[in-house]
């Protein structure tokens, strides 16, 4: 329970909640302790708000001020003050500005009024929801007495212990921002009035180290179409009730085309079905020809139809060498199953295709079409595709565990980075399957620290790779059941 609050300008609290900063700016020393963060107005005695905050934070600052109400103030977080740094004016105001939200002029103005500035390093924890509070406010006092203590049970830290320590060390050493261009981009995207902007801004924040908690389950509007794979395949959407069989089939063909393109196939745009036309033809990374059958049943003649149309367009030799696929929700008849076995035709349900696409959407690049090819056997192969998906998930879970090994090791030891030998010992001690050799673990660490992954970081020390934690690899809520 906490019964004391610390008054901070509302924009500063918002910056702390977003993980943009790990400090608050004061004119007096703040003793270590735990406080609820109580929003207040920006002091007009220093500088106008336009000169007080950096330009990339200014829209957020203005918005925070607009939403500040003095009648029934709401608190969103509490903080643990870990320590308080005293600045004596020898520090670069430009460097401090680049690592925080305040203009260089803000620091200069305070130094002109007094010899010291105090930076309180605050590890911030979010309440599940904003809480209205009653308090005795003294304008001359930074601290506010809450009339009713607040429970902090179940609150979540904005930053992990490791990430908080790294950010503190960066500020104390006045190291320049690692990705200043991305910081500017994140701030710009956050202001866009676009449905996809929050998702992208959130991802950039995680990459920058501004967030390390489990990401909110934001729905990417660009990928909402994925749910239509099953809907169009089953023709169960109420809006499709009045559609003709032809139109319903066309909708399904289109979403199948989009799905296979999303998975990485090179889809021939001229294969659009219709009378005598191929429903589906992929040219890369291997030849694939297919039929899309929306509705309740897959006709007996589908295998024969696929052969007739495929050989007409591709020639017998190219057709025979291609992967052959039928996608439809209905249960194949005995005759069709026999035909599929004889002609080496794979049959899958729309849900199976949707699972593959969801896997690729959740973890881009996880579906390897070359590795998938051996699973495209003759007959109804939904179970085989499920095996492939489970294999990929097992590999992802292993990598997620390796990320946690690095994170936990650094938090336990207090180190900034670790070499492979120490991490291998920790991995073995975690009793996780499979057992890995140091070389195998090193290969996974390299993979996770690549720029395209970004879960770990890597640095060379005496020609030896050392690794550090950047962000979690979350594997929750993966596929439609």
C-alpha positions as CSV (number, residue, x, y, z in Angstrom):
1,X,0.0,0.0,0.0
2,X,1.2,3.5,-0.8
3,X,-0.2,6.6,0.9
4,X,2.1,9.3,-0.6
5,X,2.2,10.7,-4.1
6,X,4.8,12.6,-6.0
7,X,3.7,15.6,-8.1
8,X,4.9,15.6,-11.6
9,X,3.8,17.5,-14.7
10,X,1.3,15.4,-16.6
11,X,3.4,15.2,-19.8
12,X,6.3,13.8,-17.8
13,X,4.2,11.1,-16.3
14,X,3.0,10.2,-19.8
15,X,6.6,10.0,-21.0
16,X,7.4,7.7,-18.1
17,X,4.4,5.5,-18.9
18,X,5.5,5.3,-22.5
19,X,9.0,4.3,-21.5
20,X,10.5,7.4,-23.3
21,X,12.3,8.4,-20.1
22,X,13.4,6.8,-16.9
23,X,13.9,10.0,-14.9
24,X,12.0,13.0,-13.6
25,X,13.5,16.5,-13.4
26,X,13.5,18.3,-10.1
27,X,15.0,21.4,-8.4
28,X,15.5,19.5,-5.1
29,X,16.9,16.1,-4.0
30,X,14.4,13.2,-4.0
31,X,15.1,10.5,-1.5
32,X,14.6,6.9,-2.7
33,X,11.2,5.5,-2.0
34,X,7.9,4.5,-3.5
35,X,5.3,7.1,-4.6
36,X,2.1,7.3,-6.6
37,X,2.7,9.6,-9.6
38,X,0.3,12.5,-9.2
39,X,-0.3,14.7,-12.4
40,X,0.1,18.4,-12.2
41,X,0.4,21.3,-14.6
42,X,3.7,22.3,-16.2
43,X,5.3,25.2,-14.2
44,X,4.8,28.4,-16.2
45,X,7.7,30.0,-14.3
46,X,10.3,28.2,-16.3
47,X,9.6,28.3,-20.1
48,X,6.5,28.1,-22.3
49,X,5.6,24.5,-23.1
50,X,6.9,24.9,-26.7
51,X,10.3,25.7,-25.4
52,X,10.2,23.3,-22.4
53,X,9.7,20.0,-24.3
54,X,11.5,18.6,-27.4
55,X,9.6,19.0,-30.6
56,X,9.0,15.3,-31.2
57,X,7.3,15.0,-27.8
58,X,5.4,18.3,-27.9
59,X,2.1,16.9,-29.4
60,X,2.0,14.3,-26.6
61,X,2.8,17.0,-24.0
62,X,0.0,19.2,-25.2
63,X,-2.5,16.4,-25.2
64,X,-1.6,15.4,-21.7
65,X,-2.1,19.0,-20.5
66,X,-5.5,19.2,-22.3
67,X,-6.7,16.1,-20.5
68,X,-5.4,17.2,-17.1
69,X,-8.4,17.9,-14.8
70,X,-7.9,19.3,-11.3
71,X,-11.4,18.3,-10.0
72,X,-11.0,14.6,-9.8
73,X,-7.4,13.8,-10.8
74,X,-6.6,10.3,-11.9
75,X,-3.4,8.4,-11.3
76,X,-2.2,5.8,-13.7
77,X,1.1,4.6,-12.1
78,X,3.4,4.5,-9.1
79,X,7.1,4.6,-9.2
80,X,10.1,3.4,-7.2
81,X,12.8,6.1,-7.0
82,X,15.9,4.0,-7.2
83,X,18.4,6.9,-6.8
84,X,18.8,10.6,-7.4
85,X,21.6,12.0,-9.6
86,X,22.9,15.5,-8.9
87,X,23.9,17.5,-12.0
88,X,26.3,20.4,-11.4
89,X,26.3,22.0,-14.8
90,X,29.4,20.3,-16.2
91,X,27.2,17.9,-18.1
92,X,26.2,18.6,-21.7
93,X,22.7,20.0,-21.9
94,X,22.5,18.8,-25.5
95,X,23.4,15.2,-24.6
96,X,20.8,15.3,-21.7
97,X,18.2,16.6,-24.1
98,X,18.8,13.9,-26.6
99,X,18.2,11.2,-24.0
100,X,15.1,12.8,-22.4
101,X,12.1,14.8,-23.4
102,X,13.3,18.3,-22.4
103,X,14.9,20.9,-24.5
104,X,18.5,22.0,-23.8
105,X,17.1,25.4,-22.9
106,X,15.2,23.7,-20.0
107,X,18.3,22.5,-18.4
108,X,20.1,25.8,-19.1
109,X,17.2,27.8,-17.6
110,X,17.3,25.8,-14.3
111,X,21.1,26.0,-14.1
112,X,20.7,29.8,-14.5
113,X,18.5,29.8,-11.4
114,X,20.4,27.4,-9.2
115,X,23.7,25.5,-9.2
116,X,22.2,22.0,-9.3
117,X,19.6,19.9,-11.1
118,X,18.3,16.6,-9.6
119,X,17.4,13.6,-11.8
120,X,15.3,11.1,-9.9
121,X,15.6,7.7,-11.6
122,X,12.1,6.2,-11.5
123,X,11.1,2.6,-12.2
124,X,7.4,2.9,-13.1
125,X,4.6,0.4,-12.6
126,X,1.2,0.7,-14.3
127,X,-2.1,0.3,-12.5
128,X,-4.6,-1.9,-14.4
129,X,-6.7,1.2,-14.9
130,X,-6.6,4.9,-14.0
131,X,-7.8,5.5,-10.4
132,X,-9.5,8.6,-9.1
133,X,-7.8,9.8,-5.9
134,X,-8.5,12.3,-3.1
135,X,-5.5,14.1,-1.8
136,X,-4.3,17.0,0.3
137,X,-2.4,19.2,-2.2
138,X,0.1,21.8,-1.1
139,X,1.3,23.9,-4.0
140,X,4.6,24.4,-2.2
141,X,5.3,20.7,-1.7
142,X,6.2,18.1,-4.2
143,X,4.6,15.4,-2.1
144,X,0.9,14.8,-1.7
145,X,-0.8,12.9,1.1
146,X,-3.4,10.5,-0.2
147,X,-6.6,10.3,1.9
148,X,-6.8,6.6,1.1
149,X,-3.8,4.4,0.5
150,X,-3.6,2.6,-2.8
151,X,-2.7,-1.1,-3.3
152,X,0.0,-1.8,-5.8
153,X,-0.6,-5.5,-6.0
154,X,-0.8,-6.8,-9.5
155,X,0.8,-3.7,-11.1
156,X,3.1,-4.2,-14.0
157,X,6.5,-2.5,-14.6
158,X,6.8,-0.5,-17.8
159,X,10.4,-1.7,-18.2
160,X,12.0,-5.0,-17.1
161,X,14.8,-4.7,-14.5
162,X,17.4,-5.3,-17.1
163,X,16.1,-2.8,-19.6
164,X,15.6,-0.2,-16.8
165,X,19.2,-0.6,-15.7
166,X,20.5,-0.3,-19.3
167,X,18.6,2.9,-19.8
168,X,19.8,4.3,-16.5
169,X,23.4,3.5,-17.4
170,X,23.0,5.0,-20.9
171,X,21.7,8.3,-19.4
172,X,24.4,8.4,-16.6
173,X,27.1,7.9,-19.2
174,X,25.4,10.3,-21.6
175,X,25.7,7.8,-24.4
176,X,23.8,9.0,-27.5
177,X,20.5,7.4,-28.5
178,X,21.0,4.1,-30.4
179,X,18.3,4.8,-33.0
180,X,17.5,8.6,-33.0
181,X,15.8,8.3,-36.4
182,X,13.5,5.6,-35.2
183,X,12.6,7.7,-32.2
184,X,11.5,10.5,-34.5
185,X,9.6,8.1,-36.7
186,X,7.8,6.6,-33.7
187,X,6.8,10.0,-32.5
188,X,5.5,10.9,-35.9
189,X,3.6,7.7,-36.4
190,X,2.0,7.9,-33.0
191,X,0.2,11.1,-34.2
192,X,-1.3,9.6,-37.3
193,X,-5.0,9.2,-37.4
194,X,-4.8,5.8,-39.0
195,X,-6.0,2.4,-37.8
196,X,-2.6,0.7,-38.3
197,X,-0.6,3.5,-36.7
198,X,-0.9,2.2,-33.0
199,X,0.4,-1.2,-34.0
200,X,3.5,0.1,-35.8
201,X,4.2,2.7,-33.1
202,X,3.9,-0.1,-30.5
203,X,6.4,-2.3,-32.3
204,X,8.9,0.5,-32.8
205,X,8.6,1.3,-29.0
206,X,9.5,-2.3,-28.2
207,X,12.5,-2.2,-30.5
208,X,13.7,1.0,-29.0
209,X,13.5,-0.4,-25.5
210,X,10.7,1.9,-24.4
211,X,8.5,-1.1,-23.6
212,X,9.3,-4.6,-22.3
213,X,6.0,-5.9,-21.0
214,X,3.8,-8.3,-23.0
215,X,2.5,-6.3,-26.0
216,X,-1.1,-5.5,-26.1
217,X,-3.0,-7.7,-28.5
218,X,-3.5,-5.0,-31.1
219,X,-5.2,-6.2,-34.3
220,X,-3.3,-5.3,-37.4
221,X,-6.1,-4.0,-39.7
222,X,-3.9,-5.0,-42.7
223,X,-4.2,-8.6,-41.7
224,X,-7.9,-8.7,-40.8
225,X,-8.5,-10.5,-44.1
226,X,-6.9,-13.7,-42.7
227,X,-10.1,-14.6,-40.9
228,X,-11.9,-14.6,-44.2
229,X,-10.0,-17.7,-45.4
230,X,-12.4,-20.0,-43.4
231,X,-15.4,-17.7,-43.8
232,X,-15.2,-17.6,-47.6
233,X,-14.2,-21.3,-47.8
234,X,-17.2,-22.3,-45.7
235,X,-19.5,-19.6,-47.2
236,X,-20.9,-19.3,-43.6
237,X,-20.8,-15.5,-43.5
238,X,-24.3,-14.1,-43.3
239,X,-23.4,-11.4,-45.8
240,X,-22.7,-14.1,-48.4
241,X,-26.1,-15.6,-48.0
242,X,-27.4,-14.0,-51.2
243,X,-24.3,-14.5,-53.3
244,X,-24.2,-16.9,-56.2
245,X,-22.1,-20.0,-56.2
246,X,-19.8,-18.3,-58.7
247,X,-19.3,-15.1,-56.7
248,X,-18.7,-17.1,-53.5
249,X,-16.2,-19.3,-55.3
250,X,-14.5,-16.2,-56.7
251,X,-14.2,-14.6,-53.2
252,X,-12.6,-17.8,-51.9
253,X,-10.1,-18.0,-54.9
254,X,-9.0,-14.5,-54.2
255,X,-8.4,-15.0,-50.5
256,X,-6.5,-18.2,-51.3
257,X,-4.3,-16.3,-53.8
258,X,-3.6,-13.7,-51.2
259,X,-2.8,-16.3,-48.6
260,X,-0.3,-18.1,-50.8
261,X,1.3,-14.8,-51.7
262,X,1.6,-14.0,-48.1
263,X,3.3,-17.3,-47.4
264,X,5.9,-16.5,-50.0
265,X,4.6,-18.3,-53.1
266,X,4.9,-16.5,-56.5
267,X,1.3,-16.7,-57.6
268,X,0.5,-16.3,-61.3
269,X,-2.0,-13.4,-61.5
270,X,-3.4,-14.8,-64.7
271,X,-4.7,-18.0,-63.0
272,X,-8.1,-16.7,-61.9
273,X,-10.3,-19.7,-62.5
274,X,-13.4,-19.3,-64.6
275,X,-14.4,-21.6,-67.5
276,X,-11.4,-23.7,-68.5
277,X,-9.0,-21.6,-66.4
278,X,-6.7,-22.7,-63.5
279,X,-7.9,-21.6,-60.1
280,X,-4.4,-21.4,-58.8
281,X,-0.9,-21.6,-60.1
282,X,2.3,-20.8,-58.3
283,X,5.7,-20.6,-60.0
284,X,8.1,-20.1,-57.1
285,X,9.7,-21.5,-55.0
286,X,8.3,-24.5,-56.8
287,X,5.5,-25.2,-59.2
288,X,2.1,-25.6,-57.6
289,X,-1.3,-26.0,-59.3
290,X,-4.5,-26.1,-57.4
291,X,-8.3,-26.0,-57.3
292,X,-10.3,-24.0,-54.8
293,X,-13.7,-25.4,-53.8
294,X,-15.8,-23.3,-51.5
295,X,-19.0,-24.8,-50.0
296,X,-20.0,-27.9,-48.3
297,X,-18.8,-30.5,-50.7
298,X,-15.8,-31.2,-52.9
299,X,-17.1,-32.8,-56.1
300,X,-15.9,-36.3,-57.2
301,X,-14.7,-34.8,-60.5
302,X,-12.3,-32.3,-58.8
303,X,-9.2,-34.4,-59.3
304,X,-10.1,-35.1,-63.0
305,X,-10.8,-31.4,-63.5
306,X,-7.5,-30.4,-62.0
307,X,-5.7,-32.9,-64.3
308,X,-7.5,-31.7,-67.4
309,X,-7.1,-28.0,-66.9
310,X,-3.5,-28.4,-65.5
311,X,-2.2,-30.4,-68.5
312,X,-3.9,-28.1,-70.9
313,X,-2.1,-25.0,-69.5
314,X,1.2,-26.5,-68.4
315,X,1.7,-29.6,-70.5
316,X,1.7,-33.1,-69.0
317,X,5.3,-33.2,-67.9
318,X,5.2,-29.9,-66.1
319,X,1.8,-30.8,-64.5
320,X,3.1,-34.1,-63.3
321,X,6.2,-32.5,-61.7
322,X,4.1,-29.8,-59.9
323,X,2.7,-30.0,-56.4
324,X,-1.1,-30.5,-56.8
325,X,-3.4,-29.0,-54.2
326,X,-7.2,-29.0,-53.6
327,X,-8.5,-26.6,-50.9
328,X,-12.0,-27.0,-49.7
329,X,-13.9,-27.5,-46.4
330,X,-16.0,-30.5,-47.5
331,X,-15.0,-34.1,-46.7
332,X,-13.6,-35.7,-49.8
333,X,-15.6,-38.7,-51.1
334,X,-14.0,-42.1,-51.2
335,X,-13.6,-41.8,-55.0
336,X,-11.9,-38.5,-54.7
337,X,-9.6,-39.8,-52.0
338,X,-8.6,-42.7,-54.2
339,X,-8.0,-40.3,-57.1
340,X,-5.9,-38.1,-54.9
341,X,-3.7,-41.0,-53.8
342,X,-3.2,-42.2,-57.4
343,X,-2.5,-38.7,-58.8
344,X,-0.5,-37.4,-55.8
345,X,-2.9,-34.6,-55.0
346,X,-2.9,-32.9,-51.6
347,X,-6.2,-31.9,-50.0
348,X,-6.5,-29.4,-47.2
349,X,-9.3,-27.5,-45.5
350,X,-9.4,-23.7,-45.4
351,X,-8.7,-23.8,-41.7
352,X,-5.4,-25.5,-42.3
353,X,-4.4,-22.8,-44.8
354,X,-5.5,-20.2,-42.3
355,X,-3.4,-21.7,-39.6
356,X,-0.3,-21.5,-41.8
357,X,-1.1,-17.8,-42.6
358,X,-1.7,-17.0,-39.0
359,X,1.7,-18.5,-38.1
360,X,3.4,-16.5,-40.7
361,X,1.6,-13.3,-39.6
362,X,2.5,-13.9,-36.0
363,X,6.2,-14.7,-36.8
364,X,7.2,-13.4,-40.2
365,X,9.5,-15.8,-42.0
366,X,8.6,-18.7,-39.8
367,X,6.9,-20.7,-42.7
368,X,9.7,-22.1,-44.8
369,X,8.1,-23.2,-48.1
370,X,11.0,-25.5,-49.0
371,X,10.6,-27.3,-45.6
372,X,6.9,-27.4,-46.0
373,X,7.0,-29.2,-49.4
374,X,7.7,-32.7,-48.1
375,X,4.5,-32.4,-46.0
376,X,2.4,-31.9,-49.1
377,X,1.7,-35.5,-49.6
378,X,-1.1,-37.3,-51.4
379,X,-4.6,-37.4,-49.8
380,X,-6.1,-35.4,-47.0
381,X,-3.1,-33.9,-45.3
382,X,-4.5,-31.5,-42.6
383,X,-2.9,-33.6,-39.9
384,X,0.5,-33.5,-41.7
385,X,0.3,-29.7,-42.0
386,X,-0.5,-29.6,-38.3
387,X,2.7,-31.6,-37.7
388,X,4.7,-29.0,-39.6
389,X,3.1,-26.2,-37.7
390,X,3.9,-27.9,-34.4
391,X,7.5,-28.4,-35.5
392,X,7.8,-24.7,-36.3
393,X,6.2,-23.8,-33.0
394,X,8.6,-26.0,-31.1
395,X,11.6,-24.2,-32.7
396,X,10.0,-20.8,-31.9
397,X,9.4,-21.9,-28.3
398,X,13.1,-23.0,-28.0
399,X,14.2,-19.5,-29.2
400,X,11.8,-17.9,-26.8
401,X,13.3,-19.9,-24.0
402,X,16.8,-18.9,-25.1
403,X,15.8,-15.2,-25.0
404,X,14.5,-15.8,-21.4
405,X,17.8,-17.5,-20.5
406,X,19.7,-14.4,-21.5
407,X,17.3,-12.1,-19.8
408,X,17.2,-14.0,-16.5
409,X,21.0,-14.5,-16.5
410,X,21.7,-10.8,-16.9
411,X,19.1,-9.8,-14.3
412,X,20.5,-12.3,-11.8
413,X,24.2,-11.3,-12.3
414,X,23.7,-7.6,-13.0
415,X,25.9,-7.8,-16.0
416,X,25.3,-5.9,-19.2
417,X,26.1,-8.9,-21.5
418,X,27.2,-12.5,-21.4
419,X,29.4,-14.9,-23.3
420,X,28.2,-18.1,-24.8
421,X,29.8,-20.4,-22.2
422,X,28.0,-18.8,-19.3
423,X,24.7,-18.8,-21.2
424,X,25.2,-22.4,-22.1
425,X,25.6,-23.4,-18.5
426,X,22.5,-21.5,-17.6
427,X,20.6,-23.1,-20.4
428,X,21.6,-26.6,-19.4
429,X,20.6,-25.8,-15.8
430,X,17.1,-24.8,-17.0
431,X,16.5,-28.5,-18.0
432,X,14.9,-27.4,-21.2
433,X,14.5,-29.8,-24.1
434,X,16.3,-30.3,-26.4
435,X,19.8,-30.3,-25.0
436,X,22.1,-28.0,-27.0
437,X,25.8,-27.9,-27.5
438,X,27.6,-24.6,-27.1
439,X,27.9,-24.4,-30.9
440,X,24.2,-25.0,-31.4
441,X,23.3,-22.4,-28.8
442,X,25.7,-19.9,-30.3
443,X,24.0,-20.3,-33.7
444,X,20.6,-19.6,-32.1
445,X,22.0,-16.6,-30.3
446,X,23.4,-15.2,-33.5
447,X,20.0,-15.7,-35.2
448,X,18.1,-14.0,-32.4
449,X,20.5,-11.0,-32.5
450,X,20.3,-10.4,-36.2
451,X,18.8,-7.0,-37.2
452,X,15.8,-8.9,-38.7
453,X,15.0,-10.5,-35.4
454,X,16.1,-8.0,-32.8
455,X,15.3,-10.0,-29.7
456,X,18.9,-10.0,-28.5
457,X,21.9,-7.7,-29.1
458,X,25.4,-8.7,-29.9
459,X,28.8,-7.1,-29.3
460,X,32.4,-8.1,-29.9
461,X,34.7,-8.1,-26.9
462,X,38.2,-9.3,-27.5
463,X,37.0,-10.9,-30.7
464,X,34.4,-12.9,-28.8
465,X,30.6,-12.5,-29.2
466,X,28.7,-11.4,-26.1
467,X,25.0,-11.1,-26.0
468,X,22.4,-8.9,-24.3
469,X,18.7,-8.8,-24.0
470,X,16.5,-6.5,-26.1
471,X,12.9,-7.7,-26.0
472,X,10.9,-10.8,-25.3
473,X,9.8,-13.3,-27.9
474,X,6.2,-13.9,-27.0
475,X,4.4,-17.1,-28.1
476,X,1.0,-16.6,-26.5
477,X,-2.3,-16.8,-28.4
478,X,-0.8,-18.1,-31.6
479,X,-3.3,-20.0,-33.7
480,X,-7.1,-20.4,-34.1
481,X,-8.1,-23.6,-32.4
